[in-house]
Structures are given as C-alpha cells and as structure tokens.
Amino acid sequence: MAAESELDRLKARRVTALYRLDLIARGARLSYEDGTPIDMASEKERLASVVADLDRRIALLERTLN
C-alpha cells in the first residue's frame, strides 16, 4: 500500500513537471516570489532532468509492484 502511494506521488510530480515544461515551450516566463525572473533555459533543462529521474523511479517501483 505504501509503495502504491509513493507511485501515485511520483506520477503526480511527473505530471506537474511536464506541465511546467509545456508552459515553458509555450513561452511562459516564470519568476521567483521576489519577482526575480527564472532563467528559462536552465529551468527547462532542470525539469527535463527531473522528468527523466521520475521516469526511472516510476519504472523501478512499477516493476516491484508487479
């Protein structure tokens, strides 16, 4: 049960990261709470790395559940 909850949590994080990548691809400009703009090229690279890591973790967890 805990593994299934972890899997759901990882999948939700992946969806959020993919949504942010889509926003960046559409030209969105993100900023920190203090108004400082985020370097979008770096953020895109970071999010792509996060998605790849989550893909690996999700696949590993799915193999252990099945």
C-alpha positions as CSV (number, residue, x, y, z in Angstrom):
1,M,0.0,0.0,0.0
2,A,2.8,2.4,0.9
3,A,4.5,1.6,-2.4
4,E,1.3,2.4,-4.3
5,S,1.0,5.8,-2.5
6,E,4.7,6.5,-3.4
7,L,4.0,5.6,-7.0
8,D,1.0,7.9,-7.1
9,R,3.1,10.7,-5.6
10,L,5.8,10.3,-8.1
11,K,3.4,10.2,-11.0
12,A,1.8,13.5,-9.7
13,R,5.2,15.1,-9.5
14,R,5.9,14.0,-13.1
15,V,2.7,15.5,-14.4
16,T,3.5,18.8,-12.7
17,A,7.0,18.9,-14.2
18,L,5.6,18.0,-17.6
19,Y,3.0,20.8,-17.3
20,R,5.7,23.3,-16.4
21,L,7.8,22.1,-19.4
22,D,4.8,22.7,-21.6
23,L,4.3,26.2,-20.2
24,I,8.0,27.0,-21.0
25,A,7.6,25.6,-24.5
26,R,4.6,28.0,-25.0
27,G,6.8,30.9,-24.0
28,A,5.8,31.3,-20.3
29,R,8.1,33.4,-18.1
30,L,8.4,32.2,-14.5
31,S,9.8,34.3,-11.6
32,Y,10.7,33.7,-8.0
33,E,8.5,35.0,-5.2
34,D,10.6,38.2,-5.1
35,G,10.0,38.9,-8.8
36,T,13.4,37.8,-10.0
37,P,13.0,36.1,-13.4
38,I,14.0,32.5,-13.7
39,D,16.4,31.6,-16.4
40,M,14.1,29.6,-18.6
41,A,16.8,27.6,-20.5
42,S,18.2,26.4,-17.1
43,E,14.7,25.7,-15.8
44,K,13.8,23.7,-18.9
45,E,17.0,21.6,-18.6
46,R,16.3,21.1,-14.8
47,L,12.7,20.0,-15.4
48,A,13.8,17.6,-18.2
49,S,16.2,16.0,-15.8
50,V,13.6,15.8,-13.1
51,V,11.2,14.1,-15.5
52,A,13.9,11.6,-16.6
53,D,14.7,10.8,-13.0
54,L,11.0,10.3,-12.1
55,D,10.5,8.1,-15.2
56,R,13.3,5.8,-13.9
57,R,12.0,5.8,-10.3
58,I,8.4,5.1,-11.5
59,A,9.5,2.2,-13.8
60,L,11.5,0.7,-10.9
61,L,8.6,1.0,-8.5
62,E,6.1,-0.4,-11.0
63,R,8.4,-3.5,-11.5
64,T,8.5,-4.1,-7.8
65,L,4.7,-3.9,-7.6
66,N,4.0,-6.2,-10.5
